[in-house]
């Protein structure tokens, strides 16, 4: 088991650009306490009031890639139904150049009915979401990795399609989030470099779901060791950073590689400094 690794997720709702910029630049400056920092791909806040401010993910990432120099950046995770996968692939390649090879591409099938209905985005049934997600991941990985892509599916069709320039990295790490046992974890086994599970209640819950992933990896002929495992754990105004590190330890012992601290409440730089100090001192 390697050394514990940590990331930070700052929901871009009910806050301002200057506040987010301060936190991301500070996270970048905190030596190696945090290896990655994330926003999310939503158009509405995920906590009331739902008509409050929520900054758009990709625009924010482009600016943050320029404002930072060390830390890896990404959205955890992008909804497949928000954009055509060819658009996502081109955006990812461009953002990787802006970030000088520090971009991670987070992807998910999508779930938010409120914003999807309001914007006329076709979310679809659970089966349709899973089918579209699997097709879309095949499109994205082909466009990022191959000179030319031809694809025929129920949701997407491409004919001799290009995505240029290719990413600066030889391979953009793909992070897939979700808990779906039959379809999502199979898609993780096929395409992901990292699987993220949000807020497991116990290490035992995570271990059980991880075993499902390993079964899918065996079925598709994938070495499960190629896939990093990450989880979200909360970082609230009441959280004691030293206790947070202690609470994360059983997950690392169970096989988790990365804990992503998901911020709740006001973005206070002093709180981030306290967390970084606890990580460094552990």
C-alpha angles and dihedrals in degrees: 000000000000128000116292113269126205140199135181130225119199112191105222094219130105091012140086136251094248091053093050092045091053093052095046093048091048091049088052091052096049095094109238099327090113123032098188143018128203145190125188136251103239133120098205128048115264092220127050137307085056092189090060127108122296121171118225113255107225096042089051092048093053091055094042091051088061094043094054134052110184114026122083115244135206149127118265094234138350117208111238092216093055094075140010106266091238088059090048091051093051092047091049093051092049093046090051089058091048090049092046092237099320100112126118118192112221116195137181138167094249130247114180107114095178097062094033092056093044093052097039093245112157103237094168133187122319090260093049091049091052094046092048091046094053092047092046093051090052089052095047096047092047094049092048094046107032135061092229134017129201115178135169120192144138093266107023135036125183130178119200090328124180134205110194138208097032117226119282089239116071085235128011108224109245117214118195120192126200149089102229106135101201106034112011095049090046089055088049089054091051102043117007132102089187133026118205126199117191119227106337110200094219138004087247091060090053093047091053093051092044088057088057090053091050089053091054090048090054091048094053095039096250125144102236090208087073090068121078116217121221135174136193118237124179126259105194133172087256095050118116106217094215090052090047091060090047092050091051094053097082090055092053089048089052092055107274112143102192135027115203111203107217109210121227125188131007119356101245115176090207090061091054092049090052091051093048090050091052091050092049094047096047 
